[in-house]
């Protein structure tokens, strides 16, 4: 039986992701920029922590390649087609993720590395060192190496989390709400002081224009802030079954499909309020059964193949 707590957290997280992408193009507006900055501090770290927590300790490489590799190829091609239609250019590099497909590439690598993190001592400390060290070198764009290594501590944090940790965390619901509110106020005050590239985790320290000491301190601060906001978010997430619990089981659909809506919305001046409303609506609709039925072949190819295999064997 699925735990509604995690489905609730995943649904709320995908709403943040979609809203964050929709306001990204409005960053000239101070409110939009502050909202963008605040959401980007923890929306993907939240998803990554949940992915780590829900990952099996012994990943099957073959199944992972189907579950994550096939959708990666499909959506790499799909997101490259608009550039062909609009600009007459078709650029495709399967090792260099385009747009939001980086998460599939990174998730595949993180999950394949799971056995390593379950065997070493102090895995989270090691992951933090790896993350900070990654910022000191010019990593290639292939395999989304900057994000894969930079955000690694959040995946490892999910791996080391235990049910009792989350149970204790949920006792601090009011404190979690206060932390999220304070975080929003602070983000409103400091968002113009922090270069956007820091919260995207795509560049080395030198590329952002700082030395490695300053860059490592900024990265460590972002890891700490992200972890605190993720913990606060998980503290306020309802544990009971809600109207959106069922939608939380299909957040990968919303993640992979919402980019097409974002690309269309960028051509219009929607404003912040309308963009946020649109984000909630789009995130919700893309998790519904009709959408899942239409796009299951692309988002969950492993489930489709398993269903066909079951149907074939049951007919023998």
C-alpha positions as CSV (number, residue, x, y, z in Angstrom):
1,X,0.0,0.0,0.0
2,X,1.3,3.5,-0.9
3,X,2.0,5.9,1.9
4,X,0.0,9.1,1.3
5,X,2.6,11.2,3.1
6,X,5.1,10.7,0.3
7,X,2.5,11.1,-2.5
8,X,1.4,14.4,-0.8
9,X,5.0,15.6,-0.7
10,X,5.6,14.7,-4.3
11,X,2.5,16.4,-5.5
12,X,3.3,19.6,-3.6
13,X,6.9,19.4,-4.8
14,X,5.8,19.2,-8.5
15,X,3.5,22.2,-8.1
16,X,6.6,24.2,-6.9
17,X,8.6,22.9,-9.9
18,X,6.0,23.9,-12.5
19,X,5.3,27.3,-10.9
20,X,9.0,27.9,-10.6
21,X,9.5,27.3,-14.4
22,X,6.6,29.4,-15.3
23,X,7.8,32.5,-13.4
24,X,11.4,32.0,-14.6
25,X,10.8,34.1,-17.7
26,X,9.4,36.9,-15.6
27,X,12.5,37.5,-13.6
28,X,12.7,41.2,-14.5
29,X,9.8,41.6,-12.1
30,X,11.2,41.8,-8.5
31,X,8.4,39.7,-7.1
32,X,8.8,37.0,-9.8
33,X,12.6,37.0,-9.2
34,X,12.2,36.6,-5.5
35,X,9.7,33.8,-5.9
36,X,11.9,32.1,-8.5
37,X,14.9,32.4,-6.2
38,X,13.0,31.1,-3.2
39,X,11.5,28.1,-5.0
40,X,14.8,27.1,-6.6
41,X,16.5,27.0,-3.3
42,X,14.7,23.8,-2.4
43,X,12.2,22.5,-5.0
44,X,14.6,20.1,-6.8
45,X,16.5,19.3,-3.6
46,X,13.1,18.2,-2.2
47,X,12.5,15.9,-5.2
48,X,16.0,14.5,-5.0
49,X,15.7,13.7,-1.2
50,X,12.4,11.9,-1.9
51,X,14.0,10.0,-4.8
52,X,16.8,8.9,-2.6
53,X,14.5,7.8,0.2
54,X,12.3,5.8,-2.1
55,X,15.2,4.2,-4.0
56,X,15.9,0.5,-3.5
57,X,19.3,-0.4,-1.9
58,X,20.1,-2.8,-4.8
59,X,19.2,-1.2,-8.1
60,X,18.7,-3.4,-11.2
61,X,20.8,-1.7,-13.9
62,X,18.7,-3.2,-16.7
63,X,15.4,-2.1,-15.2
64,X,16.8,1.4,-14.4
65,X,17.9,1.8,-18.0
66,X,14.4,1.1,-19.2
67,X,12.6,3.1,-16.5
68,X,14.8,6.2,-16.8
69,X,16.9,5.8,-20.0
70,X,14.0,5.3,-22.4
71,X,12.0,8.3,-21.2
72,X,15.3,10.3,-21.3
73,X,15.8,9.5,-25.0
74,X,12.1,10.1,-25.9
75,X,12.0,13.5,-24.2
76,X,15.4,14.6,-25.4
77,X,14.1,14.1,-28.9
78,X,10.7,15.7,-28.1
79,X,12.1,18.8,-26.6
80,X,14.5,19.2,-29.5
81,X,11.7,19.2,-32.1
82,X,10.4,22.7,-31.3
83,X,13.8,24.2,-32.1
84,X,13.6,22.4,-35.4
85,X,10.1,23.8,-36.1
86,X,10.8,27.3,-34.9
87,X,14.4,27.9,-35.9
88,X,15.2,25.2,-38.4
89,X,17.8,23.7,-36.1
90,X,17.9,20.2,-34.7
91,X,20.5,19.6,-32.2
92,X,20.6,16.4,-30.2
93,X,23.3,15.1,-27.9
94,X,22.1,12.2,-25.8
95,X,25.0,12.7,-23.3
96,X,24.3,16.4,-22.9
97,X,20.8,16.7,-21.4
98,X,18.6,19.5,-22.8
99,X,16.3,21.5,-20.6
100,X,14.6,19.5,-17.8
101,X,15.8,16.1,-18.9
102,X,18.9,16.6,-16.8
103,X,17.0,15.2,-13.9
104,X,16.5,11.8,-15.6
105,X,20.2,11.6,-16.4
106,X,21.3,12.6,-12.9
107,X,18.7,10.3,-11.2
108,X,19.9,7.3,-13.3
109,X,23.5,8.0,-12.2
110,X,22.5,8.5,-8.5
111,X,20.5,5.4,-8.4
112,X,23.2,3.3,-10.0
113,X,25.6,4.6,-7.3
114,X,23.3,3.6,-4.5
115,X,25.3,0.4,-3.4
116,X,28.4,2.6,-2.9
117,X,26.7,4.9,-0.5
118,X,25.2,2.1,1.5
119,X,28.6,0.6,2.1
120,X,30.8,3.6,3.0
121,X,31.0,5.2,6.4
122,X,29.7,8.7,6.7
123,X,28.2,8.8,3.2
124,X,26.6,12.2,3.6
125,X,29.9,13.8,4.6
126,X,31.6,12.2,1.7
127,X,28.8,13.4,-0.7
128,X,29.2,17.0,0.6
129,X,32.9,16.9,0.0
130,X,32.3,15.6,-3.6
131,X,29.8,18.3,-4.1
132,X,32.1,21.1,-3.0
133,X,35.0,19.6,-4.9
134,X,32.9,19.5,-8.1
135,X,32.6,23.3,-8.0
136,X,36.4,23.7,-8.1
137,X,36.8,22.2,-11.6
138,X,35.4,22.8,-15.0
139,X,33.2,19.8,-15.5
140,X,31.9,18.8,-18.9
141,X,28.2,19.3,-19.7
142,X,27.9,15.7,-20.6
143,X,26.0,13.5,-18.1
144,X,24.9,16.8,-16.4
145,X,28.0,16.4,-14.3
146,X,27.7,19.8,-12.5
147,X,24.2,19.1,-11.2
148,X,24.8,15.3,-10.8
149,X,27.7,15.9,-8.4
150,X,26.6,19.3,-7.0
151,X,23.2,18.0,-5.9
152,X,24.5,14.6,-4.8
153,X,24.2,15.3,-1.1
154,X,20.4,15.6,-1.3
155,X,20.1,12.1,-2.9
156,X,22.4,10.6,-0.3
157,X,20.5,12.4,2.5
158,X,17.4,10.7,1.2
159,X,19.2,7.3,1.3
160,X,20.2,7.7,4.9
161,X,16.8,9.0,6.1
162,X,14.8,6.5,8.1
163,X,11.1,6.4,8.9
164,X,11.8,7.5,12.5
165,X,13.5,10.6,11.3
166,X,10.5,11.7,9.3
167,X,8.2,10.8,12.2
168,X,10.1,13.1,14.5
169,X,10.2,15.8,11.8
170,X,6.4,15.8,11.5
171,X,6.1,16.7,15.2
172,X,7.7,20.1,14.3
173,X,4.9,21.2,11.9
174,X,4.5,24.7,13.4
175,X,8.3,25.2,13.4
176,X,8.4,24.0,9.8
177,X,5.8,26.5,8.7
178,X,7.7,29.3,10.5
179,X,11.0,28.3,8.8
180,X,9.3,28.4,5.3
181,X,7.8,31.8,6.0
182,X,11.0,33.2,7.3
183,X,12.8,31.7,4.3
184,X,10.4,33.5,1.9
185,X,11.0,36.8,3.7
186,X,14.7,36.4,3.6
187,X,14.6,35.4,-0.1
188,X,12.7,38.6,-0.8
189,X,15.5,40.6,0.8
190,X,18.5,38.9,-0.6
191,X,17.5,37.6,-4.0
192,X,19.1,40.4,-6.0
193,X,22.4,39.8,-4.2
194,X,22.9,36.2,-5.3
195,X,23.7,35.4,-9.0
196,X,21.1,33.1,-10.5
197,X,23.7,30.5,-11.6
198,X,24.3,29.6,-7.9
199,X,20.8,28.2,-7.5
200,X,20.9,26.3,-10.8
201,X,24.0,24.3,-10.0
202,X,25.2,24.3,-13.6
203,X,28.6,26.1,-13.4
204,X,31.9,25.9,-11.7
205,X,33.1,28.5,-9.2
206,X,35.4,30.1,-11.8
207,X,32.6,30.3,-14.4
208,X,30.4,32.2,-11.9
209,X,33.4,34.5,-11.1
210,X,34.6,33.6,-7.6
211,X,37.6,31.8,-6.2
212,X,37.3,28.3,-4.9
213,X,37.2,29.3,-1.2
214,X,34.4,31.7,-1.6
215,X,32.6,29.4,-4.0
216,X,32.8,26.4,-1.7
217,X,31.4,28.5,1.2
218,X,28.5,29.6,-1.0
219,X,27.8,26.1,-2.1
220,X,28.0,24.8,1.5
221,X,25.5,27.5,2.5
222,X,23.2,26.6,-0.3
223,X,23.3,22.9,0.7
224,X,22.5,23.9,4.3
225,X,19.7,26.3,3.3
226,X,18.3,23.7,0.9
227,X,18.4,21.0,3.6
228,X,16.7,23.2,6.1
229,X,13.9,24.2,3.7
230,X,13.4,20.6,2.6
231,X,13.1,19.5,6.2
232,X,10.6,22.4,6.9
233,X,8.6,21.4,3.9
234,X,8.4,17.8,4.9
235,X,7.4,18.8,8.4
236,X,4.3,20.6,7.2
237,X,3.4,18.0,4.5
238,X,0.1,16.3,5.6
239,X,0.5,12.6,6.5
240,X,-3.2,11.8,6.0
241,X,-4.8,10.9,2.6
242,X,-5.9,14.1,0.8
243,X,-7.6,14.9,-2.5
244,X,-4.3,15.1,-4.2
245,X,-2.6,12.0,-2.7
246,X,-3.5,9.9,-5.8
247,X,-1.9,12.6,-8.0
248,X,1.4,12.3,-6.2
249,X,2.0,8.9,-7.7
250,X,2.3,10.4,-11.2
251,X,4.5,13.4,-10.7
252,X,7.0,12.2,-13.3
253,X,4.3,12.9,-15.9
254,X,3.9,16.5,-14.8
255,X,7.7,16.9,-14.6
256,X,8.4,15.6,-18.1
257,X,5.3,17.1,-19.8
258,X,5.0,20.6,-18.3
259,X,8.0,21.9,-20.2
260,X,5.9,22.1,-23.4
261,X,3.3,24.3,-21.6
262,X,6.1,26.5,-20.2
263,X,7.6,27.0,-23.7
264,X,4.2,28.1,-25.0
265,X,3.5,30.3,-21.9
266,X,6.9,32.1,-22.4
267,X,5.4,33.7,-25.5
268,X,2.8,35.6,-23.5
269,X,3.1,38.1,-20.7
270,X,1.0,36.3,-18.1
271,X,2.2,38.0,-15.0
272,X,3.1,36.4,-11.7
273,X,-0.4,35.7,-10.2
274,X,-1.7,34.1,-13.4
275,X,1.6,32.1,-13.9
276,X,1.2,30.7,-10.4
277,X,-2.4,29.7,-10.9
278,X,-1.5,28.2,-14.3
279,X,1.3,26.3,-12.6
280,X,-1.0,24.7,-10.0
281,X,-3.6,23.8,-12.7
282,X,-1.0,22.4,-15.1
283,X,0.8,20.3,-12.4
284,X,-2.6,18.9,-11.3
285,X,-3.9,18.1,-14.7
286,X,-0.7,16.4,-15.9
287,X,-0.9,14.0,-13.0
288,X,-4.5,12.8,-13.7
289,X,-5.4,9.4,-15.1
290,X,-6.4,10.5,-18.6
291,X,-2.9,12.1,-19.1
292,X,-1.3,9.0,-17.7
293,X,-3.2,6.8,-20.1
294,X,-2.1,8.7,-23.1
295,X,1.6,9.2,-22.2
296,X,2.3,6.0,-20.2
297,X,4.3,4.6,-23.1
298,X,6.8,7.5,-22.9
299,X,6.9,8.1,-19.1
300,X,6.6,4.6,-17.8
301,X,7.9,2.3,-20.5
302,X,8.9,-0.3,-18.0
303,X,5.2,-0.6,-16.8
304,X,4.0,-0.9,-20.3
305,X,6.5,-3.6,-21.2
306,X,5.7,-5.4,-17.9
307,X,2.0,-5.3,-18.8
308,X,2.6,-6.7,-22.2
309,X,4.8,-9.4,-20.8
310,X,2.2,-10.4,-18.2
311,X,-0.5,-10.5,-20.9
312,X,1.6,-12.7,-23.1
313,X,2.5,-15.1,-20.4
314,X,-1.0,-15.3,-18.9
315,X,-2.3,-16.3,-22.4
316,X,0.0,-19.3,-22.6
